Amino acid sequence: RRPIKSSLQSAAIETLISSLDMRRGKDDVFMDNCRRRAYMRIPFCPQSARIWKSMAAIFKKRPVINATALGVLVAVYLLAAANITFWNKAREGFESGMGLATFGIAMLAVFIGVMVGLSFRYFAKPFYIFAILAAAGASYFTDTFGTIINANMIENVLATNSGEMGEFLTATFYIHMLVFGVVPSLLVMWVRVTYGSLRSRIWTNAAVL
C-alpha cells in the first residue's frame, strides 16, 4: 500500500465514502470503519513526531526534589515575590535594618512551617499551586491599587458582579498572573517530588514545625 500524499487523494477518499454512505443506508459504524481504514494509510508527520518526542523527553527528565526542599522554596517565593508591597511598608515601619531582618526571619519560619508541615503526598502540590495562584492574584491588587486583603475584602469580591469584575481584569492583570502565578505553578507541577514513607514524612514535618 502506498501512502496518501496529496490532499486530492484525501478528498477522493471522502467522496468515495460519501457514495458508500448513500448506498449503504447511512450505516454510521460502517462509515467510521471505512474512514479509519483509509486514513490509517496517511503517514504521520515527521515534524510532529519530533515535537512529541522532545516533549516526552522533557517530562521524562524531570528534576527530582525532596518534599521538604520544595516546601521551603515555595515558602521563600510566597514571602518574597508575592509580598513586595508588604515588605516596602514593613521597611518603612522599622527604624533599623536589624529589626526588619528579625521580622523577616520570623515570617519565613512561619511560612516554612506551614508549607513543609503540609507537604504530604497527593496534597502538597495542589496546595502549593493554589497558594501561588491566590498569592499572585492578591499581590496584583495590593501592588496596583493598594488593596488590603482581609475578610471584608473577600466578601466584597464574592459580591462583585461580572461587569464590575471585568474592569479589573486587564491585560496587565493577565501578564502578572502568568509571570507570578502560572509559571511558578507549572514548575511545581513539573518537578518530581520524593516524599518517602508516611511515617518518615510525619516525623520530618513535625521536626520542622
C-alpha positions in Angstrom: 0.0 0.0 0.0 1.3 3.4 -1.0 0.9 6.3 1.4 -1.5 9.0 0.5 0.5 12.2 -0.2 -1.9 14.7 -1.7 -5.0 16.5 -0.5 -6.7 15.4 -3.7 -6.4 11.8 -2.8 -7.7 12.6 0.6 -10.7 14.4 -0.9 -11.2 11.3 -3.2 -11.5 9.1 -0.1 -14.1 11.3 1.4 -16.1 11.3 -1.9 -15.9 7.5 -2.1 -17.0 7.2 1.5 -19.9 9.6 0.8 -21.0 7.5 -2.1 -20.8 4.4 0.1 -22.8 6.3 2.6 -25.7 6.7 0.1 -25.6 3.1 -1.0 -25.3 1.5 2.5 -28.2 3.3 4.1 -26.0 5.6 6.2 -24.6 3.0 8.5 -22.5 5.0 10.9 -20.4 2.1 12.1 -19.6 1.1 8.5 -18.7 4.6 7.6 -16.4 5.0 10.6 -14.6 1.8 9.7 -14.1 2.9 6.1 -12.7 6.3 7.1 -10.4 4.7 9.7 -9.0 2.2 7.2 -8.5 4.9 4.6 -6.7 7.4 6.8 -4.6 4.8 8.5 -2.6 4.9 5.2 -1.7 8.6 5.7 1.8 8.7 7.2 2.4 10.6 10.5 4.1 14.0 10.1 7.8 13.6 10.9 7.9 17.2 12.4 5.0 16.4 14.8 6.7 13.2 15.8 9.9 15.0 16.7 8.0 17.6 18.7 6.1 15.0 20.7 9.4 13.1 21.2 11.1 16.2 22.5 8.2 16.9 24.9 8.2 13.4 26.2 12.0 13.6 26.8 11.5 16.9 28.8 8.8 15.3 31.0 10.8 12.1 31.4 13.9 14.0 32.6 12.1 16.0 35.3 14.3 17.2 38.2 13.8 15.4 41.4 13.4 17.3 44.7 12.6 16.4 48.2 9.2 17.4 49.6 10.8 19.4 52.4 13.1 21.3 50.0 10.1 22.1 47.7 8.1 23.4 50.7 11.0 25.7 51.7 11.3 27.0 48.1 7.6 27.7 47.9 7.6 29.4 51.2 10.5 31.7 50.2 8.8 32.5 46.9 5.5 33.4 48.5 7.2 35.5 51.1 9.4 37.4 48.7 7.9 37.6 45.2 4.2 37.8 46.3 4.6 40.4 49.1 6.6 43.2 47.5 4.3 46.0 48.8 4.2 44.4 52.2 7.9 44.5 52.5 8.1 48.0 51.3 5.7 49.1 54.0 7.5 46.9 56.6 10.8 48.6 55.8 9.3 52.0 56.5 7.9 50.8 59.8 11.2 49.6 61.2 13.8 52.0 62.4 16.8 49.7 61.9 17.7 47.0 59.5 18.2 44.5 62.3 14.6 44.8 63.3 13.4 44.2 59.8 15.8 41.2 59.4 14.5 39.7 62.6 10.9 40.2 61.5 11.7 38.7 58.1 13.3 35.6 59.6 10.3 35.1 61.9 7.9 35.4 59.0 10.0 33.0 56.9 9.9 30.5 59.8 6.1 30.7 59.9 5.8 30.2 56.1 8.2 27.3 56.1 6.4 25.7 59.0 3.1 25.9 57.1 4.4 24.7 53.7 6.6 21.9 55.0 4.1 20.9 57.6 1.5 20.2 54.9 4.0 18.5 52.4 2.2 15.2 52.2 1.7 13.1 49.1 -1.3 14.0 46.9 -1.9 17.2 48.9 1.3 19.2 48.7 1.3 20.1 45.0 -2.4 21.1 44.7 -2.0 23.1 47.9 1.2 24.8 46.7 -0.4 25.7 43.3 -3.5 27.1 45.0 -1.3 29.2 47.3 0.8 30.5 44.5 -2.2 31.5 42.3 -4.0 33.1 45.2 -0.9 35.0 46.3 -0.3 36.2 42.7 -3.9 37.5 42.4 -3.7 39.2 45.8 -0.3 40.7 45.1 -1.6 42.3 41.9 -4.4 44.1 43.6 -2.2 45.1 46.5 0.6 46.4 44.3 -1.7 48.1 41.8 -4.5 49.5 44.0 -3.1 49.3 47.5 -5.8 46.9 48.5 -5.6 45.2 51.9 -6.7 41.6 51.6 -8.9 40.8 54.6 -12.3 39.1 55.3 -14.3 42.2 54.3 -12.4 42.5 51.0 -13.1 38.8 50.2 -16.8 39.3 50.9 -16.8 42.3 48.6 -15.1 40.2 45.8 -17.7 37.5 46.2 -20.4 40.1 45.9 -18.9 41.7 42.8 -20.8 41.1 39.5 -19.3 40.2 36.2 -19.5 43.8 34.9 -17.6 45.3 37.8 -15.0 42.4 37.7 -14.4 43.0 34.0 -13.0 46.5 34.8 -10.2 44.9 36.8 -9.3 42.0 34.5 -7.0 43.9 32.2 -4.0 42.8 30.1 -1.7 43.8 33.0 -3.6 41.5 35.3 -3.2 38.6 33.0 0.5 39.2 32.5 1.0 39.5 36.2 -0.8 36.2 36.8 1.2 34.5 34.0 4.5 35.6 35.4 3.9 35.3 39.1 1.2 32.6 39.2 1.1 30.3 36.1 4.8 29.9 35.5 5.7 29.0 39.1 2.7 26.7 39.3 3.9 24.9 36.2 7.4 24.5 37.7 5.8 22.9 40.8 3.8 20.5 38.6 6.9 19.7 36.5 9.3 18.6 39.2 9.2 15.0 40.6 8.8 15.1 44.4 10.1 12.4 46.7 8.1 12.0 49.9 9.4 8.8 51.5 7.1 6.7 53.7 4.2 8.3 55.5 5.9 7.7 58.9 9.1 9.4 57.9 7.2 12.3 56.3 5.2 12.9 59.6 8.5 12.8 61.6 10.2 15.2 59.2 7.3 17.7 59.1 7.0 17.5 62.9 10.7 18.2 63.3 10.4 21.3 61.0 7.5 22.6 63.0 
